Amino acid sequence: MSLHLMTLFTTHPAKLINLLALLFACPGGWLLHAARRRELRAIASLQAQSQSRRVDEPMLLLDGATLRMNRFFYAFGFACLGLALLVSWISTRV
């Protein structure tokens, strides 16, 4: 089996490098999707809580931990997609 992989790498190196790029892109896309869903769910929860409040009470805002987690998800997701793009670009040069 390992001989077959070595043969595949020597005959089609760009395909394997693109596979590596795909392995970076899929988690990155999932993280961006998950961050967006978390953000929408938190906003919907705030809107539901705000409707039951009186007008003179202060407005509800997202807590700092949720904002930091969403920001981290977005940053790491975009970094994964950027790395996938770089690796894919490298595979065109091979």
C-alpha positions as CSV (number, residue, x, y, z in Angstrom):
1,M,0.0,0.0,0.0
2,S,2.8,2.5,0.9
3,L,4.5,1.7,-2.5
4,H,1.2,2.6,-4.2
5,L,1.1,6.0,-2.4
6,M,4.7,6.7,-3.3
7,T,4.0,5.9,-6.9
8,L,1.0,8.1,-6.8
9,F,3.0,11.0,-5.3
10,T,5.7,10.7,-7.9
11,T,3.4,10.5,-10.8
12,H,0.8,13.1,-9.6
13,P,2.3,15.4,-7.0
14,A,-0.1,18.3,-7.8
15,K,-3.2,16.1,-7.0
16,L,-1.9,15.2,-3.6
17,I,-1.0,18.8,-2.8
18,N,-4.5,19.8,-3.8
19,L,-5.8,17.1,-1.5
20,L,-3.9,18.7,1.3
21,A,-5.4,22.1,0.3
22,L,-8.8,20.5,0.5
23,L,-8.0,19.1,3.9
24,F,-7.3,22.7,5.1
25,A,-10.3,24.2,3.3
26,C,-13.0,21.9,4.6
27,P,-12.4,22.7,8.4
28,G,-12.0,26.4,7.5
29,G,-15.3,26.5,5.7
30,W,-17.0,24.6,8.6
31,L,-15.6,27.0,11.1
32,L,-16.9,30.0,9.2
33,H,-20.3,28.4,8.9
34,A,-20.4,27.5,12.6
35,A,-19.3,31.0,13.6
36,R,-22.1,32.5,11.5
37,R,-24.7,30.1,13.0
38,R,-23.5,30.9,16.6
39,E,-23.7,34.6,15.8
40,L,-27.3,34.3,14.4
41,R,-28.4,32.1,17.3
42,A,-27.0,34.6,19.9
43,I,-28.7,37.5,18.1
44,A,-32.0,35.7,17.9
45,S,-31.8,34.9,21.7
46,L,-31.1,38.5,22.5
47,Q,-34.1,39.6,20.4
48,A,-36.4,37.1,22.1
49,Q,-35.2,38.4,25.5
50,S,-35.5,42.0,24.5
51,Q,-39.2,41.7,23.4
52,S,-40.2,40.7,26.9
53,R,-38.4,43.7,28.5
54,R,-39.8,47.1,29.1
55,V,-38.8,50.1,27.0
56,D,-37.1,52.0,29.8
57,E,-34.8,49.0,30.7
58,P,-31.2,49.0,29.2
59,M,-30.7,47.2,25.9
60,L,-29.2,43.7,26.0
61,L,-25.8,43.1,24.3
62,L,-23.8,40.1,23.6
63,D,-21.3,39.1,26.3
64,G,-17.6,39.4,25.8
65,A,-16.9,35.6,25.8
66,T,-19.4,35.0,22.9
67,L,-17.9,37.9,20.9
68,R,-14.3,36.6,21.4
69,M,-15.3,33.1,20.5
70,N,-17.0,34.2,17.3
71,R,-14.0,36.4,16.4
72,F,-11.6,33.5,17.0
73,F,-13.8,31.2,14.8
74,Y,-13.8,33.8,12.0
75,A,-10.1,34.4,12.2
76,F,-9.1,30.7,12.3
77,G,-11.6,29.8,9.6
78,F,-10.3,32.5,7.3
79,A,-6.7,31.5,8.1
80,C,-7.5,27.9,7.1
81,L,-9.0,29.1,3.8
82,G,-6.0,31.3,3.2
83,L,-3.6,28.5,3.8
84,A,-5.7,26.2,1.5
85,L,-5.5,28.8,-1.2
86,L,-1.8,29.1,-0.7
87,V,-1.2,25.4,-0.9
88,S,-3.5,25.1,-3.9
89,W,-1.5,27.9,-5.6
90,I,1.7,26.1,-4.8
91,S,0.4,22.9,-6.4
92,T,0.0,24.8,-9.7
93,R,3.7,25.6,-9.6
94,V,4.7,21.9,-9.2
